Amino acid sequence: MASIALLLIVAQSAAVPAESGEVHLRNVRQLTFGGQNAEAYYSASGRLLIFQRQGPDEQCDQMYVMSAAGGALHRVSSGRGRTTCGYFYDRDRRIFYSSTEHGGAACPPRPDYSQGYVWALYDYDIYTAEQDGSHARRLTTNPGYDAEATLSPDGRTIVFTSLSGGDLDIYTMGVDGSHLKRLTTTLGYDGGPFFSHDGRLIVYRAYHPATAADSAGYRDLLAKRLVRPTRMDLWVMNADGSDQRQVTQLDGASFAPYFHPDDRRIIFASNTRNPASRDFDLYLVNLDGSGLERVTTSPEFDAFPMFSPDGTRLVWASNRHGSAPHETNIFVADWVERP
């Protein structure tokens, strides 16, 4: 594995106002400035964030770590290929993330948008490394897409999305890659899984084609290593894959779910108010689909929420306050449970 060339970026956090109606958010701060920054996830200690970033001088997303309060960013991936979906494990001493670098140093091409808005299913595999990115090694060698990986609360199990069985399904495995188990089998995209804080449940996003025509369209895109993410809802299941049940039935795409600290609610992103737009907001919903509550009100993109380990803060990615169109940055706020 190529050695990591240490890349440091000095950044300062800045206080920004919450939007009108964002009553759950207080002391909002912007942690990154410029480029595309997304999917920021806390370390178990709550002191660090790992996230993917495509800086102004980078052609592809790479993996970075920074202080949870903002500050110096340092790259922990090799700079080769494209990376996504980083997470801490082993008491924050190690990280895992997905990368295409085994396929070469070049950035894989963007998908063909002549077929509408689609996501490319790149040939990702899951890699592990020391917290600083050193001693990286490949954990999975499945054909095609292995990404969207997160960790169980006891630190023993990785849950992730894989195309290895011919469809986009959710799998679990040990942190050493052993005991691979497929949890979902319904035709369609099952992804973005997270464990509940007590480890009993997994929440995920899903699109299951409802008609023969929808199924044919989904299979056709999948054969081209593409997926259309414009219709998705939230589901939950037991940690062993049993009792899979739908939570939301909303127009548009609902994705990026994460459990509220009480494990009775889910925070997630959705464009249900305007399904044809990029105006995604954060919402809360009960596990039975009731009690839908809007959390963010910005007319820009808001997604990828995660609560800090102690439940006092919320981190997310947003287009708000960008210096250029569609610029995405990381924000954090104190969480106000009862405004």
C-alpha positions in Angstrom: 0.0 0.0 0.0 1.3 3.5 -0.9 2.4 5.6 2.0 0.3 8.6 3.1 1.6 12.0 2.2 0.4 14.1 5.1 -1.8 16.9 4.0 -2.8 19.5 6.5 -5.3 22.2 6.0 -5.7 24.9 8.7 -9.3 26.0 9.1 -11.2 27.9 11.8 -14.8 27.4 12.8 -17.2 30.3 12.6 -20.5 31.1 14.3 -23.4 31.3 11.9 -27.1 32.0 12.6 -29.6 29.3 12.6 -32.5 29.7 10.1 -35.9 30.8 11.3 -37.8 27.8 12.8 -34.7 25.7 13.6 -35.6 25.6 17.3 -33.7 22.4 18.0 -30.4 24.0 17.0 -28.4 26.5 19.1 -24.8 27.9 18.7 -24.5 26.8 15.1 -20.9 26.7 13.9 -19.4 26.1 10.4 -16.4 23.8 10.6 -15.2 23.7 6.9 -14.9 26.3 4.2 -14.8 25.6 0.5 -15.1 22.5 -1.6 -17.3 19.5 -1.1 -17.4 18.2 2.5 -19.9 15.6 3.7 -20.7 12.5 5.8 -18.9 13.7 9.0 -19.1 11.1 11.7 -18.0 11.3 15.3 -15.3 9.3 17.0 -16.4 7.3 20.1 -14.7 9.9 22.3 -16.6 12.8 20.6 -13.4 14.7 20.1 -12.8 13.9 16.3 -14.8 13.8 13.1 -14.0 11.8 10.0 -15.5 12.9 6.7 -15.0 12.9 3.0 -13.8 16.0 1.2 -13.1 17.1 -2.3 -11.0 20.3 -1.9 -10.6 22.9 -4.6 -7.4 21.3 -5.8 -8.7 17.7 -5.6 -10.4 15.7 -8.4 -12.0 13.2 -6.1 -13.3 12.8 -2.6 -10.6 11.8 -0.1 -10.9 11.0 3.6 -10.1 13.6 6.2 -10.0 13.8 10.0 -10.4 17.0 12.1 -11.2 18.1 15.6 -15.0 18.0 16.4 -14.6 21.7 17.2 -13.0 22.5 13.9 -9.4 23.3 13.3 -6.6 21.5 11.3 -7.9 19.0 8.8 -5.5 16.2 7.8 -6.0 13.7 5.0 -6.0 10.1 6.1 -6.5 8.4 2.7 -3.7 8.0 0.1 -5.0 10.5 -2.5 -5.5 7.7 -5.0 -8.9 7.0 -6.5 -12.1 8.0 -4.8 -13.0 7.5 -1.1 -16.2 7.6 0.8 -17.9 6.6 4.1 -15.3 6.8 6.9 -15.7 5.6 10.4 -13.7 5.2 13.6 -13.3 1.9 15.4 -11.0 0.1 17.9 -11.5 2.8 20.5 -10.7 5.5 18.0 -7.3 4.0 17.3 -8.2 2.9 13.8 -10.5 4.0 10.9 -12.2 2.3 8.0 -13.4 3.8 4.8 -14.2 2.7 1.2 -11.8 3.4 -1.7 -11.4 2.6 -5.4 -7.6 2.9 -5.2 -7.1 -0.8 -5.9 -8.4 0.0 -9.4 -5.7 2.7 -10.0 -4.7 6.2 -8.9 -7.0 8.0 -11.3 -10.3 9.4 -10.2 -13.1 7.2 -11.7 -15.4 9.0 -14.2 -18.6 10.6 -13.1 -21.8 8.9 -14.2 -23.6 9.7 -17.4 -26.4 12.2 -16.4 -28.0 11.9 -19.9 -30.1 9.1 -18.2 -31.3 11.5 -15.5 -29.9 12.0 -12.0 -28.1 8.8 -11.1 -25.4 7.6 -8.6 -22.4 5.6 -9.8 -21.7 2.3 -8.1 -18.0 2.5 -8.1 -15.8 -0.5 -7.5 -15.3 0.4 -3.8 -13.7 -1.9 -1.2 -13.5 -1.3 2.5 -10.0 -0.4 3.8 -8.7 -0.1 7.4 -5.9 2.0 8.7 -4.4 3.6 11.7 -6.2 6.8 12.8 -3.6 8.9 11.0 -4.1 6.8 7.8 -0.9 4.8 8.0 -0.7 1.0 7.4 -3.8 1.0 5.3 -5.0 -2.4 4.0 -7.9 -3.7 2.1 -10.5 -5.5 4.2 -13.0 -6.6 1.4 -12.3 -8.0 -2.0 -15.8 -8.5 -3.2 -16.6 -7.7 -6.9 -18.1 -4.2 -7.3 -19.5 -1.9 -4.7 -18.7 -2.2 -0.9 -19.4 1.0 0.9 -21.7 2.9 3.4 -20.0 1.0 6.3 -20.6 1.9 10.0 -19.9 0.2 13.3 -22.0 -1.6 16.0 -21.9 0.0 19.5 -19.9 -2.8 20.9 -17.2 -2.2 18.3 -17.3 -5.8 16.9 -19.4 -5.6 13.8 -19.3 -3.6 10.6 -22.6 -3.1 8.7 -22.4 -2.0 5.1 -23.9 -2.1 1.6 -22.6 -4.4 -1.0 -23.3 -5.5 -4.6 -21.5 -8.8 -4.1 -24.7 -10.8 -4.2 -25.9 -9.2 -7.4 -28.1 -6.6 -5.7 -27.6 -3.7 -3.4 -28.1 -5.3 0.0 -27.0 -4.8 3.6 -24.4 -7.1 5.1 -22.6 -7.5 8.4 -19.1 -8.8 9.1 -16.6 -8.7 11.9 -14.1 -5.9 12.1 -11.5 -8.4 10.7 -13.7 -9.2 7.7 -14.9 -12.5 9.0 -18.4 -13.9 9.5 -19.9 -12.2 6.4 -23.8 -12.3 6.6 -26.4 -10.9 4.2 -29.3 -9.2 6.0 -31.6 -8.0 3.1 -32.7 -9.9 0.0 -35.6 -7.9 -1.4 -35.0 -6.5 -4.9 -33.9 -2.9 -4.7 -31.4 -0.6 -3.0 -31.0 -1.2 0.7 -28.3 1.1 2.1 -27.0 3.7 4.5 -27.3 1.4 7.6 -26.7 2.5 11.2 -27.1 0.6 14.4 -29.2 1.9 17.3 -27.3 3.0 20.4 -28.3 -0.2 22.2 -27.3 -2.3 19.2 -30.7 -4.0 18.9 -31.8 -2.3 15.6 -30.5 -1.2 12.3 -32.0 1.7 10.4 -31.5 2.1 6.6 -32.8 3.6 3.4 -34.5 1.5 0.8 -36.0 1.6 -2.6 -37.9 -1.5 -3.6 -39.4 -1.5 -7.1 -43.2 -1.8 -6.9 -44.0 -2.9 -10.5 -42.5 -5.0 -13.2 -41.6 -1.9 -15.2 -39.9 -0.4 -12.1 -38.0 -3.7 -11.5 -36.8 -3.8 -15.1 -35.6 -0.2 -15.0 -33.8 -0.8 -11.7 -32.1 -3.9 -13.1 -31.1 -2.1 -16.3 -29.4 0.7 -14.3 -27.8 -1.8 -12.0 -26.2 -3.6 -14.9 -24.6 -0.3 -15.8 -23.4 0.1 -12.2 -25.9 2.9 -11.7 -28.8 3.6 -9.3 -31.4 6.3 -9.3 -31.8 7.7 -5.8 -34.9 9.8 -6.3 -37.4 7.5 -4.4 -36.3 6.1 -1.0 -37.9 5.6 2.4 -36.6 4.6 5.8 -36.7 1.0 7.1 -35.7 -0.6 10.4 -34.8 -4.2 11.2 -33.4 -6.2 14.1 -29.6 -6.4 14.2 -29.8 -10.0 12.9 -31.9 -8.9 9.8 -35.2 -10.1 11.1 -38.5 -8.1 11.3 -37.8 -5.7 8.4 -40.4 -3.0 8.4 -41.0 0.3 6.7 -40.9 3.5 8.7 -41.7 6.3 6.3 -44.0 6.6 3.3 -43.0 10.0 2.0 -42.8 11.6 -1.5 -39.3 12.1 -2.8 -36.1 10.6 -1.3 -35.6 10.1 2.4 -32.1 9.0 3.3 -29.1 9.4 5.7 -31.0 8.1 8.8 -29.4 8.1 12.2 -31.0 7.2 15.6 -31.9 9.9 18.1 -30.2 9.2 21.4 -33.4 7.8 22.8 -33.5 5.1 20.1 -37.2 5.7 19.7 -36.8 8.3 16.9 -34.8 8.7 13.7 -33.3 11.8 12.3 -32.9 11.8 8.5 -32.8 14.0 5.4 -35.6 14.3 2.9 -36.8 16.5 0.0 -40.4 15.4 0.6 -41.7 19.0 0.5 -40.4 19.4 -3.1 -39.3 16.0 -4.5 -38.0 17.5 -7.7 -35.6 19.8 -5.9 -32.3 19.7 -4.0 -34.0 21.3 -1.0 -33.3 18.5 1.5 -34.1 19.2 5.1 -33.5 17.2 8.3 -36.5 15.6 10.0 -37.3 13.6 13.1 -39.8 10.7 13.0 -40.9 8.0 15.4 -40.0 4.3 14.7 -43.6 3.7 13.7 -43.6 6.5 11.2 -45.6 8.9 13.3 -44.7 12.3 14.7 -42.8 13.7 11.6 -41.1 16.9 12.6 -39.0 19.3 10.5 -35.6 20.2 12.1 -33.9 22.4 9.4 -35.6 25.1 7.4 -32.8 26.3 5.1 -33.7 26.5 1.4 -30.4 24.8 0.7 -29.3 21.1 1.0 -29.1 19.7 4.6 -28.2 16.0 5.1 -26.0 13.4 6.8 -26.9 14.2 10.4 -25.3 12.5 13.4 -25.6 13.1 17.1 -22.5 13.3 19.3 -21.9 10.3 21.5 -23.2 12.2 24.5 -26.3 13.4 22.6 -25.6 17.1 23.2 -24.6 18.1 19.6 -25.7 17.5 16.1 -23.3 17.5 13.1 -24.5 17.6 9.5 -23.6 18.7 6.0 -25.2 21.7 4.3 -25.0 24.1 1.3 -26.0 27.0 3.6 -23.6 30.0 3.7 -21.6 28.6 0.8 -19.2 30.9 -1.1 -20.1 29.1 -4.4 -23.2 27.3 -5.7 -23.7 23.9 -4.3 -20.6 24.2 -2.0 -21.1 21.7 0.9 -19.7 22.3 4.3 -19.8 20.7 7.8 -21.8 22.3 10.5 -22.3 21.5 14.2 -24.9 22.8 16.7 -25.9 22.3 20.3 -29.0 20.1 20.3 -32.1 21.5 22.1 -34.3 18.6 22.9 -37.2 20.7 24.3 -37.2 24.1 22.7 
